[in-house]
Amino acid sequence: MIIGAIKEHNKNETRCALTPEVVKKLTQLGHTIILQKNIGTKSNYYDFQYKQSGATLSSSVEDIYTKSQIILQINPPQSKFFNLL
């Protein structure tokens, strides 16, 4: 399964949907993970940690939505992305 996750759009939200540890477990189970660049910065997780855990990083939210079979996010997506679902 291809799992995608994007950064939270609420400015006060510091959580992210996936940690590097969870990404590693999911990739070991055979899943492909696509994350938006800097997804975990507010949670003190950095892109190099996600890469080491097996994730692919993308700067394009649209790319993540179109390639992923499931999207993980803490808060509901912004309405501008509803047409991509």
ZAZATI-919430 format. One record per residue: residue number from 1; chain; y, x, z of N, C-alpha, C in turn. Coordinates in Angstrom, 1 decimal, always signed. Example, Ala and Ser with C-alpha at 12.3 -4.5 7.8 and 13.67 -1.06 7.14 Angstrom:
% ZAZATI-919430
+-----+-----+--------+--------+--------+--------+--------+--------+--------+--------+--------+
| seq | mol |    n.v |    n.u |    n.w |   ca.v |   ca.u |   ca.w |    c.v |    c.u |    c.w |
+-----+-----+--------+--------+--------+--------+--------+--------+--------+--------+--------+
|   1 |   A |   -5.7 |  +13.2 |   +7.8 |   -4.5 |  +12.3 |   +7.8 |   -3.3 |  +13.2 |   +7.8 |
|   2 |   A |   -2.2 |  +12.8 |   +7.1 |   -1.1 |  +13.7 |   +7.1 |   +0.0 |  +12.9 |   +7.9 |
+-----+-----+--------+--------+--------+--------+--------+--------+--------+--------+--------+
% end
This chain:
% ZAZATI-919430
+-----+-----+--------+--------+--------+--------+--------+--------+--------+--------+--------+
| seq | mol |    n.v |    n.u |    n.w |   ca.v |   ca.u |   ca.w |    c.v |    c.u |    c.w |
+-----+-----+--------+--------+--------+--------+--------+--------+--------+--------+--------+
|   1 |   A |   -1.2 |   +0.8 |   +0.0 |   +0.0 |   +0.0 |   +0.0 |   +1.2 |   +0.9 |   +0.0 |
|   2 |   A |   +2.3 |   +0.4 |   -0.7 |   +3.5 |   +1.2 |   -0.7 |   +4.5 |   +0.5 |   +0.3 |
|   3 |   A |   +4.9 |   +1.2 |   +1.3 |   +5.7 |   +0.7 |   +2.4 |   +7.1 |   +1.3 |   +2.2 |
|   4 |   A |   +8.1 |   +0.5 |   +2.2 |   +9.5 |   +1.0 |   +2.2 |  +10.3 |   +0.7 |   +3.4 |
|   5 |   A |  +11.3 |   +1.4 |   +3.7 |  +12.2 |   +1.1 |   +4.8 |  +13.6 |   +1.7 |   +4.5 |
|   6 |   A |  +14.6 |   +0.9 |   +4.9 |  +15.9 |   +1.3 |   +4.6 |  +16.7 |   +1.4 |   +5.9 |
|   7 |   A |  +17.9 |   +2.0 |   +5.8 |  +18.8 |   +2.2 |   +7.0 |  +19.3 |   +0.8 |   +7.4 |
|   8 |   A |  +19.5 |   +0.7 |   +8.7 |  +20.1 |   -0.5 |   +9.2 |  +21.6 |   -0.6 |   +8.8 |
|   9 |   A |  +22.0 |   -1.8 |   +8.5 |  +23.4 |   -1.9 |   +8.0 |  +24.3 |   -2.3 |   +9.1 |
|  10 |   A |  +23.8 |   -2.7 |  +10.3 |  +24.7 |   -3.0 |  +11.4 |  +25.2 |   -1.7 |  +12.0 |
|  11 |   A |  +26.5 |   -1.5 |  +12.1 |  +27.1 |   -0.2 |  +12.5 |  +26.7 |   +0.2 |  +14.0 |
|  12 |   A |  +26.4 |   -0.8 |  +14.8 |  +26.0 |   -0.4 |  +16.2 |  +24.5 |   -0.3 |  +16.4 |
|  13 |   A |  +23.7 |   -0.5 |  +15.3 |  +22.2 |   -0.4 |  +15.4 |  +21.8 |   +1.1 |  +15.3 |
|  14 |   A |  +21.1 |   +1.6 |  +16.4 |  +20.7 |   +3.0 |  +16.4 |  +19.2 |   +3.1 |  +16.1 |
|  15 |   A |  +18.5 |   +2.0 |  +16.1 |  +17.0 |   +2.1 |  +15.9 |  +16.7 |   +2.2 |  +14.4 |
|  16 |   A |  +15.5 |   +2.6 |  +14.1 |  +15.1 |   +2.6 |  +12.7 |  +13.6 |   +2.1 |  +12.7 |
|  17 |   A |  +13.2 |   +1.5 |  +11.6 |  +11.9 |   +0.8 |  +11.5 |  +10.7 |   +1.7 |  +11.6 |
|  18 |   A |  +10.9 |   +3.0 |  +11.2 |   +9.7 |   +3.9 |  +11.2 |  +10.2 |   +5.2 |  +11.8 |
|  19 |   A |   +9.3 |   +5.8 |  +12.6 |   +9.5 |   +7.1 |  +13.2 |   +8.7 |   +8.1 |  +12.4 |
|  20 |   A |   +9.0 |   +9.4 |  +12.4 |   +8.1 |  +10.3 |  +11.7 |   +6.7 |  +10.3 |  +12.2 |
|  21 |   A |   +6.4 |  +10.0 |  +13.4 |   +5.0 |   +9.9 |  +13.9 |   +4.3 |   +8.8 |  +13.3 |
|  22 |   A |   +5.0 |   +7.6 |  +13.2 |   +4.3 |   +6.5 |  +12.6 |   +4.1 |   +6.7 |  +11.1 |
|  23 |   A |   +5.1 |   +7.3 |  +10.4 |   +4.9 |   +7.7 |   +9.0 |   +3.7 |   +8.5 |   +8.8 |
|  24 |   A |   +3.5 |   +9.5 |   +9.7 |   +2.3 |  +10.4 |   +9.5 |   +1.0 |   +9.6 |   +9.7 |
|  25 |   A |   +1.0 |   +8.7 |  +10.6 |   -0.3 |   +7.9 |  +10.8 |   -0.5 |   +7.0 |   +9.6 |
|  26 |   A |   +0.6 |   +6.4 |   +9.1 |   +0.4 |   +5.5 |   +7.9 |   +0.0 |   +6.3 |   +6.7 |
|  27 |   A |   +0.5 |   +7.5 |   +6.5 |   +0.1 |   +8.2 |   +5.3 |   -1.3 |   +8.7 |   +5.4 |
|  28 |   A |   -1.7 |   +9.0 |   +6.7 |   -3.1 |   +9.5 |   +6.9 |   -4.1 |   +8.3 |   +6.6 |
|  29 |   A |   -3.6 |   +7.1 |   +6.7 |   -4.4 |   +5.9 |   +6.4 |   -4.4 |   +5.6 |   +4.9 |
|  30 |   A |   -3.6 |   +6.4 |   +4.1 |   -3.6 |   +6.2 |   +2.7 |   -2.4 |   +5.5 |   +2.1 |
|  31 |   A |   -1.5 |   +5.1 |   +3.0 |   -0.3 |   +4.4 |   +2.5 |   +0.7 |   +5.3 |   +2.0 |
|  32 |   A |   +1.5 |   +4.9 |   +1.0 |   +2.7 |   +5.6 |   +0.5 |   +3.9 |   +5.1 |   +1.2 |
|  33 |   A |   +4.8 |   +6.0 |   +1.7 |   +6.0 |   +5.6 |   +2.4 |   +7.2 |   +6.1 |   +1.6 |
|  34 |   A |   +8.1 |   +5.1 |   +1.4 |   +9.4 |   +5.5 |   +0.7 |  +10.5 |   +5.1 |   +1.6 |
|  35 |   A |  +11.3 |   +6.0 |   +2.0 |  +12.4 |   +5.8 |   +3.0 |  +13.8 |   +6.1 |   +2.4 |
|  36 |   A |  +14.8 |   +5.4 |   +2.8 |  +16.1 |   +5.7 |   +2.4 |  +16.6 |   +7.0 |   +3.1 |
|  37 |   A |  +17.3 |   +7.8 |   +2.4 |  +17.7 |   +9.1 |   +3.0 |  +18.6 |   +8.8 |   +4.2 |
|  38 |   A |  +18.4 |   +9.6 |   +5.2 |  +19.1 |   +9.5 |   +6.5 |  +18.8 |   +8.3 |   +7.3 |
|  39 |   A |  +17.6 |   +7.7 |   +7.1 |  +17.2 |   +6.5 |   +7.8 |  +17.2 |   +6.6 |   +9.3 |
|  40 |   A |  +16.8 |   +7.8 |   +9.8 |  +16.7 |   +7.9 |  +11.2 |  +17.7 |   +8.7 |  +11.9 |
|  41 |   A |  +18.8 |   +9.1 |  +11.3 |  +19.8 |  +10.0 |  +11.8 |  +20.4 |   +9.4 |  +13.2 |
|  42 |   A |  +20.6 |   +8.1 |  +13.2 |  +21.2 |   +7.5 |  +14.5 |  +20.1 |   +7.5 |  +15.6 |
|  43 |   A |  +18.9 |   +7.7 |  +15.3 |  +17.8 |   +7.8 |  +16.3 |  +17.4 |   +9.2 |  +16.5 |
|  44 |   A |  +18.1 |  +10.2 |  +16.0 |  +17.8 |  +11.6 |  +16.1 |  +16.5 |  +12.0 |  +15.4 |
|  45 |   A |  +16.2 |  +11.3 |  +14.3 |  +15.1 |  +11.7 |  +13.4 |  +15.8 |  +12.1 |  +12.1 |
|  46 |   A |  +15.3 |  +13.2 |  +11.5 |  +15.9 |  +13.7 |  +10.4 |  +15.0 |  +13.8 |   +9.1 |
|  47 |   A |  +15.6 |  +13.8 |   +8.0 |  +14.9 |  +13.7 |   +6.7 |  +13.8 |  +14.8 |   +6.6 |
|  48 |   A |  +14.0 |  +16.0 |   +7.1 |  +12.9 |  +17.0 |   +7.0 |  +11.7 |  +16.6 |   +7.8 |
|  49 |   A |  +11.9 |  +15.9 |   +9.0 |  +10.8 |  +15.4 |   +9.8 |  +10.0 |  +14.3 |   +9.0 |
|  50 |   A |  +10.7 |  +13.5 |   +8.3 |  +10.0 |  +12.4 |   +7.5 |   +9.2 |  +13.0 |   +6.4 |
|  51 |   A |   +9.9 |  +14.0 |   +5.7 |   +9.2 |  +14.7 |   +4.6 |   +7.9 |  +15.4 |   +5.1 |
|  52 |   A |   +8.0 |  +16.1 |   +6.3 |   +6.8 |  +16.8 |   +6.9 |   +5.7 |  +15.8 |   +7.2 |
|  53 |   A |   +6.1 |  +14.5 |   +7.5 |   +5.2 |  +13.5 |   +7.9 |   +4.5 |  +12.8 |   +6.6 |
|  54 |   A |   +5.1 |  +13.1 |   +5.5 |   +4.5 |  +12.6 |   +4.2 |   +5.3 |  +11.6 |   +3.5 |
|  55 |   A |   +6.5 |  +11.3 |   +4.0 |   +7.3 |  +10.3 |   +3.3 |   +8.0 |  +10.8 |   +2.1 |
|  56 |   A |   +8.3 |   +9.9 |   +1.2 |   +9.2 |  +10.2 |   +0.0 |  +10.6 |   +9.6 |   +0.4 |
|  57 |   A |  +11.6 |  +10.4 |   +0.1 |  +13.0 |   +9.9 |   +0.4 |  +13.7 |   +9.5 |   -0.9 |
|  58 |   A |  +14.5 |   +8.4 |   -0.8 |  +15.3 |   +8.0 |   -1.9 |  +16.7 |   +7.6 |   -1.5 |
|  59 |   A |  +17.7 |   +7.9 |   -2.3 |  +19.0 |   +7.4 |   -2.0 |  +19.3 |   +6.0 |   -2.5 |
|  60 |   A |  +18.4 |   +5.5 |   -3.3 |  +18.6 |   +4.2 |   -4.0 |  +17.8 |   +3.1 |   -3.2 |
|  61 |   A |  +18.6 |   +2.2 |   -2.6 |  +18.0 |   +1.1 |   -1.9 |  +17.3 |   +0.2 |   -2.9 |
|  62 |   A |  +17.9 |   +0.0 |   -4.1 |  +17.3 |   -0.8 |   -5.1 |  +15.9 |   -0.3 |   -5.5 |
|  63 |   A |  +15.8 |   +1.1 |   -5.6 |  +14.6 |   +1.7 |   -6.0 |  +13.5 |   +1.4 |   -4.9 |
|  64 |   A |  +13.9 |   +1.5 |   -3.7 |  +12.9 |   +1.2 |   -2.6 |  +12.5 |   -0.2 |   -2.6 |
|  65 |   A |  +13.4 |   -1.1 |   -2.8 |  +13.0 |   -2.6 |   -2.9 |  +12.1 |   -2.8 |   -4.1 |
|  66 |   A |  +12.3 |   -2.2 |   -5.2 |  +11.5 |   -2.6 |   -6.4 |  +10.1 |   -1.9 |   -6.4 |
|  67 |   A |  +10.0 |   -0.7 |   -5.7 |   +8.8 |   +0.0 |   -5.7 |   +7.8 |   -0.4 |   -4.6 |
|  68 |   A |   +8.4 |   -0.9 |   -3.5 |   +7.6 |   -1.2 |   -2.3 |   +6.9 |   -2.5 |   -2.3 |
|  69 |   A |   +5.8 |   -2.6 |   -1.7 |   +5.0 |   -3.8 |   -1.6 |   +5.4 |   -4.6 |   -0.3 |
|  70 |   A |   +6.0 |   -3.8 |   +0.7 |   +6.5 |   -4.4 |   +1.9 |   +7.7 |   -3.5 |   +2.3 |
|  71 |   A |   +8.7 |   -4.2 |   +2.9 |   +9.9 |   -3.6 |   +3.4 |   +9.9 |   -3.7 |   +4.9 |
|  72 |   A |  +10.1 |   -2.6 |   +5.6 |  +10.3 |   -2.7 |   +7.0 |  +11.7 |   -2.4 |   +7.4 |
|  73 |   A |  +12.2 |   -3.2 |   +8.3 |  +13.6 |   -3.1 |   +8.8 |  +13.7 |   -3.8 |  +10.1 |
|  74 |   A |  +14.6 |   -3.3 |  +11.0 |  +14.8 |   -4.0 |  +12.3 |  +15.5 |   -5.3 |  +12.1 |
|  75 |   A |  +16.7 |   -5.3 |  +11.4 |  +17.5 |   -6.5 |  +11.2 |  +17.2 |   -7.1 |   +9.8 |
|  76 |   A |  +17.5 |   -8.4 |   +9.6 |  +17.4 |   -9.0 |   +8.3 |  +18.1 |   -8.2 |   +7.2 |
|  77 |   A |  +17.6 |   -8.2 |   +6.0 |  +18.3 |   -7.5 |   +4.9 |  +19.7 |   -8.2 |   +4.6 |
|  78 |   A |  +20.5 |   -7.4 |   +4.0 |  +21.8 |   -7.9 |   +3.6 |  +21.6 |   -8.9 |   +2.4 |
|  79 |   A |  +22.4 |   -9.9 |   +2.3 |  +22.2 |  -10.9 |   +1.3 |  +22.3 |  -10.3 |   -0.2 |
|  80 |   A |  +23.0 |   -9.2 |   -0.4 |  +23.0 |   -8.7 |   -1.7 |  +21.7 |   -8.1 |   -2.2 |
|  81 |   A |  +20.7 |   -8.0 |   -1.3 |  +19.4 |   -7.5 |   -1.7 |  +18.4 |   -8.6 |   -1.8 |
|  82 |   A |  +18.7 |   -9.8 |   -1.6 |  +17.8 |  -11.0 |   -1.6 |  +17.2 |  -11.1 |   -3.0 |
|  83 |   A |  +18.0 |  -10.9 |   -4.1 |  +17.5 |  -11.0 |   -5.4 |  +16.5 |   -9.9 |   -5.8 |
|  84 |   A |  +16.4 |   -8.9 |   -5.0 |  +15.4 |   -7.8 |   -5.3 |  +14.1 |   -8.1 |   -4.6 |
|  85 |   A |  +14.0 |   -9.1 |   -3.7 |  +12.8 |   -9.4 |   -3.0 |  +11.8 |  -10.1 |   -3.9 |
+-----+-----+--------+--------+--------+--------+--------+--------+--------+--------+--------+
% end
